[in-house]
């Protein structure tokens, strides 16, 4: 049997799969949207940080350029540059360098020779080409240049020192530099909350990251824009921005980095929370889907079970119980069960009407039965009377003839009583009765003439008092137990059991059962459907009315009687009675 052959399983798997798919898709899209938003925020923040670094650097350098113009315009500087008066220039240069806090200050004459150099020990000032901006400044133009040093990059502003307005005469140059070193990188880091590095010609000159990572960072200098890099197991997102060209080619670059691993670490907790919520939702959804499946299929299972019992017992009047307090009962299943019960009620009513019609129809056959059953006793009585007319009849013969007449009269009386019981409507006298005591009395009456038949009683002491017609029910039980005794009459007692067993039990809170089981020869399959037919019997001396009368009594009391049997294994008669029978007309 396939796991999907059950309606319960199909509904359960379908709803559970739907819950899993919907929850999984929702969690996937939420995770994707949150991750995408976090990535977008990270990239936007990194771009803003790069812009902020560039703007701050430009602002800082513009400040030094303005200061350089002001210093270059001082008359004392112009006079000292014109006269190449180094002793005069040095103290002035030191004072202004201290005031503007420059990392480099160089003054040259009109030929590019250095008159004063303060700071920037690694800056080569040999000749006019020492600093790229000097040559442009000697031509009267302001120029910006960069110069690499061991732990940073010098950004140098070169301005001309000139006199005159219309056709100015260049007297020399003033060069002021600010270092993009560890100190500036740390300042940029605090400003942007990002890691910062500066490099040129494929070499990192300074960075806020450990120097051991500089070599790993170097490839980023070759490409401007957004890039990813892994440092010590952490993934970083970096943006590389060019500063300006330097002497001999190469491009000074600023790199701004943010740890993607650290910035997106909060997503781990979010993913874990979503996974937990998804798990709880899935468990709840699976439980709910199972409950829904059960609410749909449980009534169908009850209907199927009832129909299976109907098939096994042949009782077409069984009803499906409808619990009044079922909160989650499916309305369609309830409607099906109600319709089924309405159908069984119609069948039960039809069966009662059919039974009544059958009883009336059977009256038409009574003439044949009476003629057959009564003629033989009458013939015997007639023959006995002829014998009594003989004058030479001996006393012992008279007694034998009288005994025969008495037996046949008793037989005629029994036949007439059974026919009348079957033919006329039964009137019931209902009263509370002890079912167990009634069962003991019926066994005692049926077993009176068969002392060798051992009958085992299994009586349930918890059975409540039953409202019934005790005498009529006793009559039905006597007939059934009597049939069981006759069925085992020729059987030997088994070593580990009894031939006949009568058992009482609670079926539900409103119904009780009486079961009579024997280990006789059983009933053949072809005769089993006819056991309740009037005048049907397999015994030579039976009338075939006993079980028919018993069924009329049981059904009249609002109960059901069924017979199941297997050849050579025995027969079971099961009676179901209501504790409180319906109103009986």
N, C-alpha and C positions, 0 to 999 in steps of 0.2 A: 504494500500500500504506500502510495506516495504521500509525502508530508503535506502536499498541496491538495490532496483529495478531500480534506476536511474543510467545511465552510468556515469553521472557527479559525483554523490556521490561515486560510486565505485572507479573511478579514483582518486577522491579527498582523500577518506579514505585510499586507498592503498598507494598513494604517501606520505600522511601525516604520516601514520603509519610507512612507511619505513624511513621517516626523523626522526621521534621520536625514533624509535629503533636504527637507526645508530648513532644518536646523543647521546642517552642514553648509548649505548654500548661504544662509544668513550669516553664519560665523565667518565664512570665507570672504564674503563681500565686506563685512565690517572690518575684519583684519586687513583686507586689502585697502580699504578706504582710509583706515587709521594709519597704516604704514605709509601709504602714498602721501597723506597729509603731513605726517611727520617728516618724510623725505623732502617734501616740498618746502616745509618750514625750515628744515636744515639747510637746503640749498639757497633759499631766499636769505636766511640769516647770514650764511657764509658770503654770499654776494654783497650784502650790505656791509659786512665786516671788511671785505676787500676794498670796497668803495671808501669806507671810513678811513682805512689805513692810507689809501692814496690821497684823499683829501687832506688828512691831517699832515701828511708828509709835505704836500704842496703848500699848505698854509704855513707850516714851519719854515720851509725853504724861502717862501715869498717874504717872510719876516726878515730873514737874514739878507735877502737881496736888497730890501729897502734900507736896511741898516748899512749895507755895503755902499749904496749910492750916497747916503748921507755922509759917511766917513770919507768917501772919495771926493766929495765936494768941499771938504774943509780946506781953507787956504794953506794951513800949515802942511797938510799932506801934499798939496799941489806944489808948494815951494820946495819941500824936501825931495819930492820925486824929480822936480826939474833940476835941482842941484845934486841929485843922487847923494843926499846927505844922510848917510846911514845912521850916525850917532843921534841925529835928531829924530829919525823915523822910529827907531826901536822902542824908546819909552812910550811914544804916542801909540804905536801899534799894540804894545802890551796893555796899555790902559783901555783902549777900545775893545780889544779882544775880551778882556775881563768883563767889561760892561755888557757886551752882547752875548757873552758865554759861547763863543765860537770854538769849534774844535780845530780850526785851521785859519790862519790869516797870513797871506803872502802879498807883499808889495814889490812890483817890478818897475824898472825904468822903461823908457820908450823903446828900448831894444830887446826887452824881455828878460833882461838880467835881473836876478832876484836881489832886491835890496834888503828885505827883511822876511824871514819865514818863522812863524810861531806855530808849533804843533805840526802834525802830519809828517812824522819823521820818515815814513815810507813813500812820501810823494817825491817823485823825481822832478826837479826843477832845472835840470841841465838844459840851458838854451831855451829858445822860444817854444819849442815843441814839448816841453816838460809836462805842462797841463794843457789839454786841448783848448780850453776856453781862453787862455792867455792870448793866443794868436788872434782870435776873433775880437777880443777886447782891445788889442792894439790897433785894430782897424776901426775902432769906434763903436762896436756892437757889444751889447751885453750877452753873455753866453752862460749856459749851465752845462756842467760836465760831472762825470762820476769817476771815482778813482778807487779801485779795490785796495783794501789793506788787510792785514792778517785776521782781524776779528770784526770786520765790517766793511762798509762801503762809504767813502766820502762823497757827499754831494756838494759840489763847489760852484759858487756863483762868481763869475768874473765880470767886473765892470771897468770901463776905461776911466783914467784920470786925465781930464782935459781942461783946457782953458779956451775962452772964446765961445761965441754963439753961432755966428753965421757959418764960418769955416773953422770949427774947433781944431785945436792942436792937441794931439795925444801926448801926454807926458809920461804915462806908464799905466799900470793896471793894479787894481785892488781885488784880491781873491779871498773870499770868505767861504769856509766849508763847515758843514754840519755832518757828523758821523751817524750813519745808520748802523749802530753797533748793538751790543748786548743790552745796554741801558735803554736805547730807543725801542728795541724789540720788546723788552719787558713792559715799557710804557704802552706800546701798541697792544700788547696782550691784555693788559688791564683795561684798556679802553674798549676793546672789541670782544673780550671774553673768548679769545681764540689764540691758537698757537701761531707765531709769526716767524718767518725766515726770510733772509735776504741772500741773494747769490748772483754770480755773474760768471760767464764763460764756463757753465756747467759745474761750478763749484759753489757750495754753500759757504758764505762768509761768516754769517752769524744766524742764530736761531734760538728760540725759547725752549726748544726740545733738546734733550741730551745730545752731546757732540757725537755719540756713537750712532745716532740716527741720521747724521748729516749726509753720509754717503748714500743712504737709501732715499733721501729726499732729492738728491742731485738730479735724477732723471726728470723731475717735474719742471726743471728750469727750461727744458727744451720745448715745452708746449704751453702756450697760454690757454686759459680757460679752466673749466671744472674738471677735476680728475679724482680718481680714488687711489689710495695707497694703504698698505698694511704695515704697521709698525708695532713690533713686539706682540703680535697676535691681535691687536686692535685695528679695526678698519677706520681710516680717516678719509674725510672728504676735503679736498684742497682746491683752492682757486689761485691761479698764477697770473700776476699782472705785471706787464713790462713797465720799467721806469723811464729809461732813455738810453740811447746808444753811448758807448764809451770808446776810448781810443783803441785803435787796432781791431775794431769790430766787437762783437759780443753784445749782449743785451742784459743790463742789470734787471733783476726780477725780484718781485716781492711775492712770497707765498703765504697765504693765510689758510690755516687748517683747523678743522673741528673734528673731534672724535665721533664718528658715526656710531660706533659701538656704545659709547657712553651716552650720547644724546638720545639714542633709541633704546636704551636699556629699560626705560619705563614700559616699552612695549612688551617686554617679557612678562611683567606682572599683569599687564592688560590681557595678553594672550592666555596666560594661566587662568585669569579670572573668567575670560570668555570660554576657555575650555571647560572649567569647572561648571559654569552656568550651562554650557551645552550638555555636559554629562548629566547634570541634574534634570535638565529639560528632556533629554533623551529617556532617562529612567522614568520620569513622570509620563512622558508621551507613550512609552512602551506599556507602562502599567495601565494608562488610560485606554490605549488601543486594545489591550487584552480584555479590560473590563467592558468596553464597547462590544467587542466580539462576543463575549460571554452573554451580554444582555440580548444580543441578537439571536445567538444560536442555542442558548439554554432552553427557551421555550420550544424551539424546534426539536431539541434533544428530548424534551419531555413528550412532545407529540410523537416523535419516532418511537420512544420507549413504550408509550401507550399503544401505538399501533402494532408494535412487536408482540406485546402481551395479547392483544386482540387476535393476532395471527396464531399465537401459540395455544390460546385457550378457546378460541372460537367465540368468545364473548364480545359482541359488537356494541355493547352498551357502556363500555368504560368511558369515564370522563377525565378530562385534564384539569388538575387543580389550578385555580387562578388565585395567587396570593394577592390580598387586597392592599398590602403595605409595600409592594414592589415599586420603589421610586424610579428605578432605571429600566423598567420593563419596556421593551420595544412595543409601540402601539400596533404595528403591523402584525408582529408575532401574537400579541394579545388578541387582535381581531381574528387571526387564524385559529387560535385556541378556542375563542368564543364560538366561532362558526363550527369548529369541529365538535364542540360540546353540544351545540344546537343540533348538529347532524346525528350525534349519538342519542340525544333525547328523542329525536324523531324516530330513529331506529328502535329505541327501547319502546316507544309508544306503538310503533308498528308491530314489534314483536308481541307486545301484550295483546294487541288487537288480533294479530295472527294466531296467538295462542288460544284466545277466546274462540275465534272462528274454527280453529283446529279442534278445540274441545267440542264445539257444537257439531262439527262435521263428524267427529268420532262417534257422536251419539248415533249417527246413522249406521255405524258398524257394530253398535252394541247388540243388535238383533242377532248378527252372526256369532258374536262372541258368546252372548247369553245362550243362544241355541246350542253352541258347541260345548260350552263349559257346564251348562245346566243339564243338558240331555243325558250326559253320562251318569251323574249322580242320581237323576230321576230313574234311569233305567235300572241302576243298582238297587234303588229303594223298591221299585216295582217288582224286581226279581225277588228281593227279600220278603216282600209281602206275600208273594205266591208261595214262598217256602213256608211262611207262617201259617198258611191255610191248610197245610198238610196235617192230617190227624196223627200220623206216626212220628211227629217231630220230637226229638229228644230234647231234654233241658239244655244240654250244652250246645246243641245246634241253635236253640232259641236264643241263647245268650250271644252266640257268634253273629247271628242275623241281626239282633238288636244293636250290637256294637257297630256292625257295618252301616246300619241305618243312621246311627248317631254320628259316625264319621262323615257320611255323605251330607247329612243335614248341616253339620258344622262347615263343611266345604261350601255348600250352597250359601250359607249365611255370610261367609267370608267373601265370596264372589260378589254377592249383592252389595255388601258394605263397600267394597273397593269400587265397584261401578258407580254407586251413589256418590262416594267421595270425589270421584273424578268428574262426574257429570254435573253436579250442582256447584254453584259459586260458594267459595269458602268464606265464612264469616269469622273474623278474628276478634279475640278478646284480649286486648293489650294490657299488660301490667309489667312492672319491673320484675326481673327474674335473675337468679344466679346462674350464669351460663355454665360454670364448672359443675355445679350440683345437678343441673339438668343433663349435662353430658354423662355424669356417673350413673344417673337413673336410667338413661337410654341404653347405656352399655349393659347394665344389669338386666334390663328387660329383654334385650336382644340376645344376650348370652345365656338366658335361662335354660334353653333347650340344647345348648352346645357347650357343656362345661369344659370340654377339652380344649376349646379355642382360647388361648391366652391373649388378652387385649391389654396393651400398655397405654396408660393415660399420662400424657404430658400436659398438665393444666397450668396456665399462667395465673398466678394469684393476683396480679395487678389489673386484671380485666375488671372494668366497672360493671355495675348492674346494667343489664340490657332491657330496654322496654320492648317486649315481644309477647306473642301468644305461646306460653310455655308448653301447653299440651300439644298444639299443632307442631311446634318445633321439635318436641320430643318424638312425635310420630314420624317426622321426616328422618330424624337421627336413627330411630329404631329401624326404619326401612334400609337406610344406608349401611349401618353397622351389620344388619342381618344379611345384606348382600355380600359384605366383606367376609362374614363368617362362612357363608355358603361357598365363596370363592376359594377359601383356604381349607375347606372341609377335607380334601384328600391330600393335603400337603403335610409333610413332616416338619416338626418344630426345628428351626435352625439352631445350631449350637451356640451362637453368639447374638441372639436377638429374638424378637417377637414377630409373629405372623401378622398381627394387626396393631396399628398404633393410632390413637386419637389424640390430637393436639389442639389446644386453644392458644390464641396469642392476640396481642393488639396489633392491628394493621396500621391505623392512624389514630389520632385523638378522637375520631368520630366513627371508626369502624373496627370490628373485631373479625377474626377468622376462626373457623373450625375445619380441621383437616383430618380426614380418615384415610389411612394408607394401609393397604394389604399387600402381602407377598404371594398372591394367588397366581392363577394361570394367566391373568390379564385378559384384555379384550382385543379382538383382532381389529386391525385398522379399518376394515370395511364395515364392521359393526359399531365402531366407536361413535360415528355421527348420529346413530339411531337409538342410542341408549335412553334418551328421554322421549322417544316416540311412544304414544299409547299402544298397549297390547303387543309391544315388541319384547320378546324374551328368548333366551337361548336355553332356558331350563324346561324340562319336560312338564313340570307341575306348576310353573309360574303363569301369572296372568299378564305380566308386562305393564302393570299400571303403577307399581310402587314408586319407581323413580320419577314417573310423570307427575304423580301426586306430590312427591317431595319437592320437585321443581316448582309446582304451583304454590306450595306453601312458602318456600324460600323467597320467591319473587313477589308473592303477595305481602310479605313482611318487609319489602324494600331491599332485599339482598340479591345475591347472585350465587349460582352454583355451577361449577365446572368439573369436568371429568377428564383426566389424562391417564393413559395406560400404555404399557408396553407388553407385548406378548411374552409370556413365561417370566416376567419380572414383577408384575403386580399392577395395581390400580390406585390412583389417588383421587379422592373426591374433596374438592375445596369449596367451602361455603364462606361467603363474606356477608356480614350482617351490619347494619347501622346500629349504633348505640341508641339512637333515637330515630325510629322509622318515620317516614313521611305519613301524612294523614291518609288513612285507609278508608275508602268508601264502604 
